[in-house]
Amino acid sequence: MIKRIDSLGRVVVPKGYRIMLGLKPGDPLDIQIDGGKLTMRPHKSSCTFCGSQKVSSAYMGKGLCAECLKAIKSLRGA
Ligand SMILES: [Zn+2]
């Protein structure tokens, strides 16, 4: 499928693709350049510390899973 970039650098993701991927307005996308290709994929938040995708909370924009949050809570002032 061929799409054109508009004067502001935007490209419309075809409706069928958005439905197939479950994308809704405002959803974040990871955009990367990969060997001369521009790739986009739905962004899935992951735990900053262990990489788990079971993010249960966030602090300053960084995701945290329940296990890492529990581990951090158990830390005593060092
Ligand atoms: Zn974690």
N, CA, C, O and the ligand as a Tripos MOL2 file, in Angstrom:
@<TRIPOS>MOLECULE
protein
  313   311    79     0     0
PROTEIN
NO_CHARGES

@<TRIPOS>ATOM
      1 N           0.8470   -1.1890    0.0000 N.3       1 MET1
      2 CA          0.0000    0.0000    0.0000 C.3       1 MET1
      3 C           0.8870    1.2450    0.0000 C.2       1 MET1
      4 O           1.8570    1.3190    0.7540 O.2       1 MET1
      5 N           0.5630    2.1930   -0.8220 N.am      2 ILE2
      6 CA          1.3600    3.4180   -0.9120 C.3       2 ILE2
      7 C           0.5910    4.5670   -0.2580 C.2       2 ILE2
      8 O          -0.5710    4.8170   -0.5760 O.2       2 ILE2
      9 N           1.2580    5.2490    0.6500 N.am      3 LYS3
     10 CA          0.6870    6.4240    1.3180 C.3       3 LYS3
     11 C           1.6560    7.5650    1.1360 C.2       3 LYS3
     12 O           2.8630    7.3490    1.0340 O.2       3 LYS3
     13 N           1.1440    8.7660    1.0950 N.am      4 ARG4
     14 CA          2.0040    9.9430    0.9610 C.3       4 ARG4
     15 C           2.1060   10.6750    2.2940 C.2       4 ARG4
     16 O           1.1520   10.7420    3.0700 O.2       4 ARG4
     17 N           3.2910   11.2170    2.5290 N.am      5 ILE5
     18 CA          3.5390   12.0350    3.7210 C.3       5 ILE5
     19 C           3.0030   13.4310    3.4380 C.2       5 ILE5
     20 O           3.2690   13.9900    2.3740 O.2       5 ILE5
     21 N           2.2500   14.0040    4.3790 N.am      6 ASP6
     22 CA          1.7350   15.3590    4.1410 C.3       6 ASP6
     23 C           2.7830   16.3990    4.5230 C.2       6 ASP6
     24 O           3.8850   16.0540    4.9480 O.2       6 ASP6
     25 N           2.4320   17.6660    4.3700 N.am      7 SER7
     26 CA          3.4170   18.7380    4.5670 C.3       7 SER7
     27 C           3.9170   18.8370    6.0140 C.2       7 SER7
     28 O           4.9500   19.4540    6.2750 O.2       7 SER7
     29 N           3.1850   18.2300    6.9480 N.am      8 LEU8
     30 CA          3.6140   18.2390    8.3480 C.3       8 LEU8
     31 C           4.3380   16.9440    8.7230 C.2       8 LEU8
     32 O           4.6710   16.7400    9.8900 O.2       8 LEU8
     33 N           4.5830   16.0700    7.7480 N.am      9 GLY9
     34 CA          5.3020   14.8290    8.0080 C.3       9 GLY9
     35 C           4.4050   13.6960    8.4710 C.2       9 GLY9
     36 O           4.9000   12.6610    8.9170 O.2       9 GLY9
     37 N           3.0880   13.8730    8.3740 N.am     10 ARG10
     38 CA          2.1650   12.8350    8.8650 C.3      10 ARG10
     39 C           1.7990   11.8350    7.7700 C.2      10 ARG10
     40 O           1.7640   12.1600    6.5830 O.2      10 ARG10
     41 N           1.5270   10.6070    8.2150 N.am     11 VAL11
     42 CA          1.0460    9.5480    7.3260 C.3      11 VAL11
     43 C          -0.1740    8.9380    8.0050 C.2      11 VAL11
     44 O          -0.1610    8.7110    9.2150 O.2      11 VAL11
     45 N          -1.2200    8.6750    7.2420 N.am     12 VAL12
     46 CA         -2.4050    8.0430    7.8120 C.3      12 VAL12
     47 C          -2.2070    6.5270    7.8320 C.2      12 VAL12
     48 O          -1.8770    5.9240    6.8100 O.2      12 VAL12
     49 N          -2.4100    5.9170    8.9980 N.am     13 VAL13
     50 CA         -2.3970    4.4540    9.0950 C.3      13 VAL13
     51 C          -3.7750    3.9840    8.6160 C.2      13 VAL13
     52 O          -4.7930    4.3800    9.1840 O.2      13 VAL13
     53 N          -3.8150    3.1470    7.5810 N.am     14 PRO14
     54 CA         -5.1060    2.7170    7.0350 C.3      14 PRO14
     55 C          -6.0200    2.1320    8.1100 C.2      14 PRO14
     56 O          -5.5680    1.4240    9.0100 O.2      14 PRO14
     57 N          -7.3160    2.4410    8.0000 N.am     15 LYS15
     58 CA         -8.2980    2.0190    8.9950 C.3      15 LYS15
     59 C          -8.2600    0.5080    9.2240 C.2      15 LYS15
     60 O          -8.3390    0.0490   10.3640 O.2      15 LYS15
     61 N          -8.1410   -0.2600    8.1460 N.am     16 GLY16
     62 CA         -8.1040   -1.7240    8.2660 C.3      16 GLY16
     63 C          -6.9280   -2.1840    9.1220 C.2      16 GLY16
     64 O          -7.0590   -3.1210    9.9100 O.2      16 GLY16
     65 N          -5.7740   -1.5240    8.9690 N.am     17 TYR17
     66 CA         -4.5900   -1.8710    9.7570 C.3      17 TYR17
     67 C          -4.8170   -1.5130   11.2190 C.2      17 TYR17
     68 O          -4.4480   -2.2650   12.1210 O.2      17 TYR17
     69 N          -5.4360   -0.3410   11.4420 N.am     18 ARG18
     70 CA         -5.7010    0.0770   12.8390 C.3      18 ARG18
     71 C          -6.6310   -0.9130   13.5160 C.2      18 ARG18
     72 O          -6.4390   -1.2510   14.6840 O.2      18 ARG18
     73 N          -7.6390   -1.3810   12.7880 N.am     19 ILE19
     74 CA         -8.5810   -2.3500   13.3660 C.3      19 ILE19
     75 C          -7.8640   -3.6640   13.6570 C.2      19 ILE19
     76 O          -8.0350   -4.2550   14.7240 O.2      19 ILE19
     77 N          -7.0550   -4.1170   12.6890 N.am     20 MET20
     78 CA         -6.3490   -5.3940   12.8700 C.3      20 MET20
     79 C          -5.4380   -5.3630   14.0900 C.2      20 MET20
     80 O          -5.2850   -6.3700   14.7810 O.2      20 MET20
     81 N          -4.8270   -4.1960   14.3580 N.am     21 LEU21
     82 CA         -3.8840   -4.0890   15.4790 C.3      21 LEU21
     83 C          -4.5370   -3.5410   16.7440 C.2      21 LEU21
     84 O          -3.8840   -3.4240   17.7810 O.2      21 LEU21
     85 N          -5.8180   -3.2060   16.6610 N.am     22 GLY22
     86 CA         -6.5180   -2.6860   17.8350 C.3      22 GLY22
     87 C          -6.0440   -1.2980   18.2310 C.2      22 GLY22
     88 O          -6.1000   -0.9320   19.4050 O.2      22 GLY22
     89 N          -5.5750   -0.5170   17.2500 N.am     23 LEU23
     90 CA         -5.0690    0.8310   17.5590 C.3      23 LEU23
     91 C          -6.2100    1.8290   17.6480 C.2      23 LEU23
     92 O          -7.1200    1.8420   16.8190 O.2      23 LEU23
     93 N          -6.1340    2.6710   18.6860 N.am     24 LYS24
     94 CA         -7.1340    3.7010   18.8850 C.3      24 LYS24
     95 C          -6.4440    5.0620   18.8750 C.2      24 LYS24
     96 O          -5.2430    5.1440   19.1320 O.2      24 LYS24
     97 N          -7.1950    6.1420   18.5790 N.am     25 PRO25
     98 CA         -6.5730    7.4740   18.6080 C.3      25 PRO25
     99 C          -5.8800    7.7110   19.9460 C.2      25 PRO25
    100 O          -6.4500    7.4340   21.0010 O.2      25 PRO25
    101 N          -4.6670    8.2160   19.9050 N.am     26 GLY26
    102 CA         -3.9170    8.5000   21.1210 C.3      26 GLY26
    103 C          -3.0010    7.3600   21.5500 C.2      26 GLY26
    104 O          -2.1560    7.5520   22.4240 O.2      26 GLY26
    105 N          -3.1490    6.1650   20.9500 N.am     27 ASP27
    106 CA         -2.2750    5.0480   21.3170 C.3      27 ASP27
    107 C          -0.8310    5.3470   20.8940 C.2      27 ASP27
    108 O          -0.6120    5.9180   19.8260 O.2      27 ASP27
    109 N           0.1520    4.9710   21.7160 N.am     28 PRO28
    110 CA          1.5520    5.2060   21.3580 C.3      28 PRO28
    111 C           2.0710    4.1580   20.3690 C.2      28 PRO28
    112 O           1.6810    2.9910   20.4200 O.2      28 PRO28
    113 N           2.9490    4.5930   19.4760 N.am     29 LEU29
    114 CA          3.5960    3.6960   18.5200 C.3      29 LEU29
    115 C           5.1000    3.8150   18.7020 C.2      29 LEU29
    116 O           5.6230    4.9050   18.9320 O.2      29 LEU29
    117 N           5.7890    2.6910   18.5990 N.am     30 ASP30
    118 CA          7.2550    2.7120   18.5420 C.3      30 ASP30
    119 C           7.6350    2.8330   17.0760 C.2      30 ASP30
    120 O           7.2650    1.9800   16.2700 O.2      30 ASP30
    121 N           8.3690    3.8830   16.7200 N.am     31 ILE31
    122 CA          8.8040    4.0910   15.3370 C.3      31 ILE31
    123 C          10.3110    3.9710   15.2920 C.2      31 ILE31
    124 O          11.0180    4.6030   16.0770 O.2      31 ILE31
    125 N          10.8040    3.1550   14.3680 N.am     32 GLN32
    126 CA         12.2460    2.9380   14.2580 C.3      32 GLN32
    127 C          12.6680    2.8860   12.8050 C.2      32 GLN32
    128 O          11.8780    2.5510   11.9230 O.2      32 GLN32
    129 N          13.9330    3.2240   12.5700 N.am     33 ILE33
    130 CA         14.5310    3.0320   11.2540 C.3      33 ILE33
    131 C          15.3110    1.7370   11.3320 C.2      33 ILE33
    132 O          16.1260    1.5480   12.2360 O.2      33 ILE33
    133 N          15.0630    0.8450   10.3860 N.am     34 ASP34
    134 CA         15.6590   -0.4860   10.4250 C.3      34 ASP34
    135 C          16.1390   -0.8400    9.0210 C.2      34 ASP34
    136 O          15.3460   -1.2440    8.1720 O.2      34 ASP34
    137 N          17.4320   -0.6870    8.7820 N.am     35 GLY35
    138 CA         18.0030   -1.0480    7.4870 C.3      35 GLY35
    139 C          17.3340   -0.3530    6.3140 C.2      35 GLY35
    140 O          17.0440   -0.9840    5.2980 O.2      35 GLY35
    141 N          17.0850    0.9600    6.4500 N.am     36 GLY36
    142 CA         16.4630    1.7110    5.3590 C.3      36 GLY36
    143 C          14.9480    1.6310    5.3570 C.2      36 GLY36
    144 O          14.2950    2.2330    4.5040 O.2      36 GLY36
    145 N          14.3760    0.8870    6.3110 N.am     37 LYS37
    146 CA         12.9190    0.8000    6.4320 C.3      37 LYS37
    147 C          12.4690    1.5820    7.6530 C.2      37 LYS37
    148 O          13.1710    1.6530    8.6620 O.2      37 LYS37
    149 N          11.2930    2.1630    7.5420 N.am     38 LEU38
    150 CA         10.6660    2.8120    8.6830 C.3      38 LEU38
    151 C           9.6350    1.8340    9.2140 C.2      38 LEU38
    152 O           8.7060    1.4610    8.4980 O.2      38 LEU38
    153 N           9.7900    1.4160   10.4600 N.am     39 THR39
    154 CA          8.8330    0.4590   11.0190 C.3      39 THR39
    155 C           8.0770    1.0880   12.1820 C.2      39 THR39
    156 O           8.6350    1.8810   12.9400 O.2      39 THR39
    157 N           6.8180    0.7320   12.3160 N.am     40 MET40
    158 CA          5.9870    1.2040   13.4280 C.3      40 MET40
    159 C           5.3250   -0.0070   14.0450 C.2      40 MET40
    160 O           4.8610   -0.9020   13.3390 O.2      40 MET40
    161 N           5.2850   -0.0330   15.3620 N.am     41 ARG41
    162 CA          4.5670   -1.1120   16.0380 C.3      41 ARG41
    163 C           3.8850   -0.5380   17.2690 C.2      41 ARG41
    164 O           4.3550    0.4430   17.8450 O.2      41 ARG41
    165 N           2.7580   -1.1600   17.6790 N.am     42 PRO42
    166 CA          2.0870   -0.6800   18.8870 C.3      42 PRO42
    167 C           3.0600   -0.7300   20.0550 C.2      42 PRO42
    168 O           3.7590   -1.7240   20.2540 O.2      42 PRO42
    169 N           3.0970    0.3440   20.8170 N.am     43 HIS43
    170 CA          3.9950    0.3960   21.9720 C.3      43 HIS43
    171 C           3.3830   -0.3620   23.1330 C.2      43 HIS43
    172 O           2.2430   -0.1110   23.5240 O.2      43 HIS43
    173 N           4.1500   -1.2920   23.6790 N.am     44 LYS44
    174 CA          3.7130   -2.0020   24.8750 C.3      44 LYS44
    175 C           4.6400   -1.5920   25.9960 C.2      44 LYS44
    176 O           5.8560   -1.7530   25.8980 O.2      44 LYS44
    177 N           4.0730   -1.0670   27.0510 N.am     45 SER45
    178 CA          4.9480   -0.6470   28.1390 C.3      45 SER45
    179 C           5.5150   -1.8630   28.8460 C.2      45 SER45
    180 O           4.8690   -2.9060   28.9500 O.2      45 SER45
    181 N           6.7230   -1.7070   29.3230 N.am     46 SER46
    182 CA          7.3710   -2.8010   30.0350 C.3      46 SER46
    183 C           8.0200   -2.2450   31.2970 C.2      46 SER46
    184 O           8.2630   -1.0440   31.4240 O.2      46 SER46
    185 N           8.2910   -3.1540   32.2210 N.am     47 CYS47
    186 CA          8.9130   -2.7700   33.4760 C.3      47 CYS47
    187 C          10.3350   -2.2450   33.1940 C.2      47 CYS47
    188 O          11.1090   -2.8800   32.4780 O.2      47 CYS47
    189 N          10.6540   -1.1030   33.7560 N.am     48 THR48
    190 CA         11.9650   -0.4870   33.5530 C.3      48 THR48
    191 C          13.0860   -1.3940   34.0520 C.2      48 THR48
    192 O          14.1860   -1.3880   33.5000 O.2      48 THR48
    193 N          12.8080   -2.1680   35.0900 N.am     49 PHE49
    194 CA         13.8660   -2.9580   35.7240 C.3      49 PHE49
    195 C          14.0170   -4.3630   35.1500 C.2      49 PHE49
    196 O          15.1410   -4.7860   34.8800 O.2      49 PHE49
    197 N          12.9210   -5.1010   34.9550 N.am     50 CYS50
    198 CA         13.0560   -6.4970   34.5310 C.3      50 CYS50
    199 C          12.5560   -6.7510   33.1130 C.2      50 CYS50
    200 O          12.7890   -7.8280   32.5640 O.2      50 CYS50
    201 N          11.8720   -5.7770   32.5100 N.am     51 GLY51
    202 CA         11.4090   -5.9460   31.1390 C.3      51 GLY51
    203 C          10.0610   -6.6400   31.0170 C.2      51 GLY51
    204 O           9.5490   -6.7990   29.9090 O.2      51 GLY51
    205 N           9.4720   -7.0610   32.1490 N.am     52 SER52
    206 CA          8.1630   -7.7090   32.1240 C.3      52 SER52
    207 C           7.1180   -6.7710   31.5170 C.2      52 SER52
    208 O           7.1680   -5.5570   31.7140 O.2      52 SER52
    209 N           6.1670   -7.3580   30.7710 N.am     53 GLN53
    210 CA          5.1060   -6.5140   30.1980 C.3      53 GLN53
    211 C           3.8890   -6.4550   31.1150 C.2      53 GLN53
    212 O           2.8490   -5.9160   30.7380 O.2      53 GLN53
    213 N           4.0210   -7.0160   32.3330 N.am     54 LYS54
    214 CA          2.9440   -6.9190   33.3170 C.3      54 LYS54
    215 C           3.1400   -5.6650   34.1620 C.2      54 LYS54
    216 O           3.3920   -5.7430   35.3640 O.2      54 LYS54
    217 N           3.0190   -4.5080   33.5120 N.am     55 VAL55
    218 CA          3.2420   -3.2430   34.2140 C.3      55 VAL55
    219 C           2.0340   -2.9360   35.0880 C.2      55 VAL55
    220 O           0.8980   -2.9360   34.6150 O.2      55 VAL55
    221 N           2.2880   -2.6740   36.3620 N.am     56 SER56
    222 CA          1.1770   -2.4040   37.2660 C.3      56 SER56
    223 C           1.1460   -0.9600   37.7340 C.2      56 SER56
    224 O           0.1110   -0.4910   38.2080 O.2      56 SER56
    225 N           2.2580   -0.2440   37.6130 N.am     57 SER57
    226 CA          2.2720    1.1530   38.0050 C.3      57 SER57
    227 C           3.3980    1.8690   37.2690 C.2      57 SER57
    228 O           4.2070    1.2520   36.5760 O.2      57 SER57
    229 N           3.4270    3.1720   37.4360 N.am     58 ALA58
    230 CA          4.4630    3.9550   36.7630 C.3      58 ALA58
    231 C           4.9120    5.0870   37.6640 C.2      58 ALA58
    232 O           4.1410    5.5950   38.4780 O.2      58 ALA58
    233 N           6.1580    5.4720   37.5110 N.am     59 TYR59
    234 CA          6.6860    6.6100   38.2540 C.3      59 TYR59
    235 C           7.5460    7.4140   37.2910 C.2      59 TYR59
    236 O           8.4740    6.8780   36.6850 O.2      59 TYR59
    237 N           7.2450    8.6820   37.1500 N.am     60 MET60
    238 CA          7.9620    9.5870   36.2520 C.3      60 MET60
    239 C           8.0810    9.0040   34.8390 C.2      60 MET60
    240 O           9.1360    9.0750   34.2080 O.2      60 MET60
    241 N           6.9820    8.4300   34.3650 N.am     61 GLY61
    242 CA          6.9380    7.9210   32.9990 C.3      61 GLY61
    243 C           7.5950    6.5660   32.7880 C.2      61 GLY61
    244 O           7.6530    6.0800   31.6590 O.2      61 GLY61
    245 N           8.0950    5.9430   33.8630 N.am     62 LYS62
    246 CA          8.7340    4.6330   33.7570 C.3      62 LYS62
    247 C           7.8120    3.5850   34.3540 C.2      62 LYS62
    248 O           7.3150    3.7440   35.4680 O.2      62 LYS62
    249 N           7.5840    2.4940   33.5950 N.am     63 GLY63
    250 CA          6.7140    1.4260   34.0510 C.3      63 GLY63
    251 C           7.3870    0.5410   35.0930 C.2      63 GLY63
    252 O           8.6050    0.3660   35.0970 O.2      63 GLY63
    253 N           6.5660   -0.0050   35.9680 N.am     64 LEU64
    254 CA          7.0530   -0.8850   37.0300 C.3      64 LEU64
    255 C           6.1050   -2.0690   37.1570 C.2      64 LEU64
    256 O           4.8880   -1.8880   37.1620 O.2      64 LEU64
    257 N           6.6580   -3.2990   37.2600 N.am     65 CYS65
    258 CA          5.7910   -4.4560   37.5120 C.3      65 CYS65
    259 C           5.6040   -4.5930   39.0210 C.2      65 CYS65
    260 O           6.3430   -3.9970   39.8060 O.2      65 CYS65
    261 N           4.6180   -5.3770   39.4120 N.am     66 ALA66
    262 CA          4.2990   -5.5270   40.8330 C.3      66 ALA66
    263 C           5.4820   -6.1080   41.6140 C.2      66 ALA66
    264 O           5.7480   -5.7000   42.7450 O.2      66 ALA66
    265 N           6.1920   -7.0710   40.9950 N.am     67 GLU67
    266 CA          7.3140   -7.6950   41.7080 C.3      67 GLU67
    267 C           8.4430   -6.7090   41.9740 C.2      67 GLU67
    268 O           8.9970   -6.6800   43.0730 O.2      67 GLU67
    269 N           8.7880   -5.9030   40.9780 N.am     68 CYS68
    270 CA          9.8660   -4.9270   41.1730 C.3      68 CYS68
    271 C           9.4310   -3.8370   42.1520 C.2      68 CYS68
    272 O          10.2280   -3.3560   42.9570 O.2      68 CYS68
    273 N           8.1530   -3.4540   42.0690 N.am     69 LEU69
    274 CA          7.6540   -2.4520   43.0140 C.3      69 LEU69
    275 C           7.7680   -2.9940   44.4410 C.2      69 LEU69
    276 O           8.1750   -2.2780   45.3550 O.2      69 LEU69
    277 N           7.4040   -4.2610   44.6190 N.am     70 LYS70
    278 CA          7.4940   -4.8930   45.9450 C.3      70 LYS70
    279 C           8.9530   -4.9240   46.4140 C.2      70 LYS70
    280 O           9.2480   -4.6410   47.5750 O.2      70 LYS70
    281 N           9.8550   -5.2700   45.4980 N.am     71 ALA71
    282 CA         11.2830   -5.3270   45.8550 C.3      71 ALA71
    283 C          11.8130   -3.9590   46.2600 C.2      71 ALA71
    284 O          12.6040   -3.8350   47.1950 O.2      71 ALA71
    285 N          11.3610   -2.9320   45.5400 N.am     72 ILE72
    286 CA         11.8190   -1.5720   45.8620 C.3      72 ILE72
    287 C          11.2600   -1.1280   47.2090 C.2      72 ILE72
    288 O          11.9530   -0.4970   48.0070 O.2      72 ILE72
    289 N           9.9820   -1.4730   47.4500 N.am     73 LYS73
    290 CA          9.3630   -1.1050   48.7240 C.3      73 LYS73
    291 C          10.0800   -1.7700   49.9020 C.2      73 LYS73
    292 O          10.1220   -1.2300   51.0070 O.2      73 LYS73
    293 N          10.6480   -2.9630   49.6380 N.am     74 SER74
    294 CA         11.2980   -3.6870   50.7260 C.3      74 SER74
    295 C          12.6860   -3.1450   51.0370 C.2      74 SER74
    296 O          13.2890   -3.5070   52.0480 O.2      74 SER74
    297 N          13.1950   -2.2670   50.1580 N.am     75 LEU75
    298 CA         14.5160   -1.6900   50.4130 C.3      75 LEU75
    299 C          14.4580   -0.7580   51.6150 C.2      75 LEU75
    300 O          13.5060    0.0080   51.7620 O.2      75 LEU75
    301 N          15.4180   -0.8160   52.4290 N.am     76 ARG76
    302 CA         15.4960    0.0950   53.5600 C.3      76 ARG76
    303 C          16.5370    1.1510   53.2230 C.2      76 ARG76
    304 O          17.4620    0.8790   52.4570 O.2      76 ARG76
    305 N          16.4080    2.3280   53.7690 N.am     77 GLY77
    306 CA         17.3330    3.4170   53.4780 C.3      77 GLY77
    307 C          18.7790    2.9600   53.5450 C.2      77 GLY77
    308 O          19.2620    2.5580   54.6040 O.2      77 GLY77
    309 N          19.4600    3.0200   52.4250 N.am     78 ALA78
    310 CA         20.8450    2.5420   52.3900 C.3      78 ALA78
    311 C          21.8100    3.6830   52.6400 C.2      78 ALA78
    312 O          23.0230    3.4760   52.6490 O.2      78 ALA78
    313 ZN          9.8620   -5.6480   36.9440 Zn       79 ZN79
@<TRIPOS>BOND
     1     1     2 1
     2     2     3 1
     3     3     4 2
     4     3     5 am
     5     5     6 1
     6     6     7 1
     7     7     8 2
     8     7     9 am
     9     9    10 1
    10    10    11 1
    11    11    12 2
    12    11    13 am
    13    13    14 1
    14    14    15 1
    15    15    16 2
    16    15    17 am
    17    17    18 1
    18    18    19 1
    19    19    20 2
    20    19    21 am
    21    21    22 1
    22    22    23 1
    23    23    24 2
    24    23    25 am
    25    25    26 1
    26    26    27 1
    27    27    28 2
    28    27    29 am
    29    29    30 1
    30    30    31 1
    31    31    32 2
    32    31    33 am
    33    33    34 1
    34    34    35 1
    35    35    36 2
    36    35    37 am
    37    37    38 1
    38    38    39 1
    39    39    40 2
    40    39    41 am
    41    41    42 1
    42    42    43 1
    43    43    44 2
    44    43    45 am
    45    45    46 1
    46    46    47 1
    47    47    48 2
    48    47    49 am
    49    49    50 1
    50    50    51 1
    51    51    52 2
    52    51    53 am
    53    53    54 1
    54    54    55 1
    55    55    56 2
    56    55    57 am
    57    57    58 1
    58    58    59 1
    59    59    60 2
    60    59    61 am
    61    61    62 1
    62    62    63 1
    63    63    64 2
    64    63    65 am
    65    65    66 1
    66    66    67 1
    67    67    68 2
    68    67    69 am
    69    69    70 1
    70    70    71 1
    71    71    72 2
    72    71    73 am
    73    73    74 1
    74    74    75 1
    75    75    76 2
    76    75    77 am
    77    77    78 1
    78    78    79 1
    79    79    80 2
    80    79    81 am
    81    81    82 1
    82    82    83 1
    83    83    84 2
    84    83    85 am
    85    85    86 1
    86    86    87 1
    87    87    88 2
    88    87    89 am
    89    89    90 1
    90    90    91 1
    91    91    92 2
    92    91    93 am
    93    93    94 1
    94    94    95 1
    95    95    96 2
    96    95    97 am
    97    97    98 1
    98    98    99 1
    99    99   100 2
   100    99   101 am
   101   101   102 1
   102   102   103 1
   103   103   104 2
   104   103   105 am
   105   105   106 1
   106   106   107 1
   107   107   108 2
   108   107   109 am
   109   109   110 1
   110   110   111 1
   111   111   112 2
   112   111   113 am
   113   113   114 1
   114   114   115 1
   115   115   116 2
   116   115   117 am
   117   117   118 1
   118   118   119 1
   119   119   120 2
   120   119   121 am
   121   121   122 1
   122   122   123 1
   123   123   124 2
   124   123   125 am
   125   125   126 1
   126   126   127 1
   127   127   128 2
   128   127   129 am
   129   129   130 1
   130   130   131 1
   131   131   132 2
   132   131   133 am
   133   133   134 1
   134   134   135 1
   135   135   136 2
   136   135   137 am
   137   137   138 1
   138   138   139 1
   139   139   140 2
   140   139   141 am
   141   141   142 1
   142   142   143 1
   143   143   144 2
   144   143   145 am
   145   145   146 1
   146   146   147 1
   147   147   148 2
   148   147   149 am
   149   149   150 1
   150   150   151 1
   151   151   152 2
   152   151   153 am
   153   153   154 1
   154   154   155 1
   155   155   156 2
   156   155   157 am
   157   157   158 1
   158   158   159 1
   159   159   160 2
   160   159   161 am
   161   161   162 1
   162   162   163 1
   163   163   164 2
   164   163   165 am
   165   165   166 1
   166   166   167 1
   167   167   168 2
   168   167   169 am
   169   169   170 1
   170   170   171 1
   171   171   172 2
   172   171   173 am
   173   173   174 1
   174   174   175 1
   175   175   176 2
   176   175   177 am
   177   177   178 1
   178   178   179 1
   179   179   180 2
   180   179   181 am
   181   181   182 1
   182   182   183 1
   183   183   184 2
   184   183   185 am
   185   185   186 1
   186   186   187 1
   187   187   188 2
   188   187   189 am
   189   189   190 1
   190   190   191 1
   191   191   192 2
   192   191   193 am
   193   193   194 1
   194   194   195 1
   195   195   196 2
   196   195   197 am
   197   197   198 1
   198   198   199 1
   199   199   200 2
   200   199   201 am
   201   201   202 1
   202   202   203 1
   203   203   204 2
   204   203   205 am
   205   205   206 1
   206   206   207 1
   207   207   208 2
   208   207   209 am
   209   209   210 1
   210   210   211 1
   211   211   212 2
   212   211   213 am
   213   213   214 1
   214   214   215 1
   215   215   216 2
   216   215   217 am
   217   217   218 1
   218   218   219 1
   219   219   220 2
   220   219   221 am
   221   221   222 1
   222   222   223 1
   223   223   224 2
   224   223   225 am
   225   225   226 1
   226   226   227 1
   227   227   228 2
   228   227   229 am
   229   229   230 1
   230   230   231 1
   231   231   232 2
   232   231   233 am
   233   233   234 1
   234   234   235 1
   235   235   236 2
   236   235   237 am
   237   237   238 1
   238   238   239 1
   239   239   240 2
   240   239   241 am
   241   241   242 1
   242   242   243 1
   243   243   244 2
   244   243   245 am
   245   245   246 1
   246   246   247 1
   247   247   248 2
   248   247   249 am
   249   249   250 1
   250   250   251 1
   251   251   252 2
   252   251   253 am
   253   253   254 1
   254   254   255 1
   255   255   256 2
   256   255   257 am
   257   257   258 1
   258   258   259 1
   259   259   260 2
   260   259   261 am
   261   261   262 1
   262   262   263 1
   263   263   264 2
   264   263   265 am
   265   265   266 1
   266   266   267 1
   267   267   268 2
   268   267   269 am
   269   269   270 1
   270   270   271 1
   271   271   272 2
   272   271   273 am
   273   273   274 1
   274   274   275 1
   275   275   276 2
   276   275   277 am
   277   277   278 1
   278   278   279 1
   279   279   280 2
   280   279   281 am
   281   281   282 1
   282   282   283 1
   283   283   284 2
   284   283   285 am
   285   285   286 1
   286   286   287 1
   287   287   288 2
   288   287   289 am
   289   289   290 1
   290   290   291 1
   291   291   292 2
   292   291   293 am
   293   293   294 1
   294   294   295 1
   295   295   296 2
   296   295   297 am
   297   297   298 1
   298   298   299 1
   299   299   300 2
   300   299   301 am
   301   301   302 1
   302   302   303 1
   303   303   304 2
   304   303   305 am
   305   305   306 1
   306   306   307 1
   307   307   308 2
   308   307   309 am
   309   309   310 1
   310   310   311 1
   311   311   312 2
@<TRIPOS>SUBSTRUCTURE
     1 MET1         2 RESIDUE 1 A MET
     2 ILE2         6 RESIDUE 1 A ILE
     3 LYS3        10 RESIDUE 1 A LYS
     4 ARG4        14 RESIDUE 1 A ARG
     5 ILE5        18 RESIDUE 1 A ILE
     6 ASP6        22 RESIDUE 1 A ASP
     7 SER7        26 RESIDUE 1 A SER
     8 LEU8        30 RESIDUE 1 A LEU
     9 GLY9        34 RESIDUE 1 A GLY
    10 ARG10       38 RESIDUE 1 A ARG
    11 VAL11       42 RESIDUE 1 A VAL
    12 VAL12       46 RESIDUE 1 A VAL
    13 VAL13       50 RESIDUE 1 A VAL
    14 PRO14       54 RESIDUE 1 A PRO
    15 LYS15       58 RESIDUE 1 A LYS
    16 GLY16       62 RESIDUE 1 A GLY
    17 TYR17       66 RESIDUE 1 A TYR
    18 ARG18       70 RESIDUE 1 A ARG
    19 ILE19       74 RESIDUE 1 A ILE
    20 MET20       78 RESIDUE 1 A MET
    21 LEU21       82 RESIDUE 1 A LEU
    22 GLY22       86 RESIDUE 1 A GLY
    23 LEU23       90 RESIDUE 1 A LEU
    24 LYS24       94 RESIDUE 1 A LYS
    25 PRO25       98 RESIDUE 1 A PRO
    26 GLY26      102 RESIDUE 1 A GLY
    27 ASP27      106 RESIDUE 1 A ASP
    28 PRO28      110 RESIDUE 1 A PRO
    29 LEU29      114 RESIDUE 1 A LEU
    30 ASP30      118 RESIDUE 1 A ASP
    31 ILE31      122 RESIDUE 1 A ILE
    32 GLN32      126 RESIDUE 1 A GLN
    33 ILE33      130 RESIDUE 1 A ILE
    34 ASP34      134 RESIDUE 1 A ASP
    35 GLY35      138 RESIDUE 1 A GLY
    36 GLY36      142 RESIDUE 1 A GLY
    37 LYS37      146 RESIDUE 1 A LYS
    38 LEU38      150 RESIDUE 1 A LEU
    39 THR39      154 RESIDUE 1 A THR
    40 MET40      158 RESIDUE 1 A MET
    41 ARG41      162 RESIDUE 1 A ARG
    42 PRO42      166 RESIDUE 1 A PRO
    43 HIS43      170 RESIDUE 1 A HIS
    44 LYS44      174 RESIDUE 1 A LYS
    45 SER45      178 RESIDUE 1 A SER
    46 SER46      182 RESIDUE 1 A SER
    47 CYS47      186 RESIDUE 1 A CYS
    48 THR48      190 RESIDUE 1 A THR
    49 PHE49      194 RESIDUE 1 A PHE
    50 CYS50      198 RESIDUE 1 A CYS
    51 GLY51      202 RESIDUE 1 A GLY
    52 SER52      206 RESIDUE 1 A SER
    53 GLN53      210 RESIDUE 1 A GLN
    54 LYS54      214 RESIDUE 1 A LYS
    55 VAL55      218 RESIDUE 1 A VAL
    56 SER56      222 RESIDUE 1 A SER
    57 SER57      226 RESIDUE 1 A SER
    58 ALA58      230 RESIDUE 1 A ALA
    59 TYR59      234 RESIDUE 1 A TYR
    60 MET60      238 RESIDUE 1 A MET
    61 GLY61      242 RESIDUE 1 A GLY
    62 LYS62      246 RESIDUE 1 A LYS
    63 GLY63      250 RESIDUE 1 A GLY
    64 LEU64      254 RESIDUE 1 A LEU
    65 CYS65      258 RESIDUE 1 A CYS
    66 ALA66      262 RESIDUE 1 A ALA
    67 GLU67      266 RESIDUE 1 A GLU
    68 CYS68      270 RESIDUE 1 A CYS
    69 LEU69      274 RESIDUE 1 A LEU
    70 LYS70      278 RESIDUE 1 A LYS
    71 ALA71      282 RESIDUE 1 A ALA
    72 ILE72      286 RESIDUE 1 A ILE
    73 LYS73      290 RESIDUE 1 A LYS
    74 SER74      294 RESIDUE 1 A SER
    75 LEU75      298 RESIDUE 1 A LEU
    76 ARG76      302 RESIDUE 1 A ARG
    77 GLY77      306 RESIDUE 1 A GLY
    78 ALA78      310 RESIDUE 1 A ALA
    79 ZN79       313 GROUP 0 **** ****
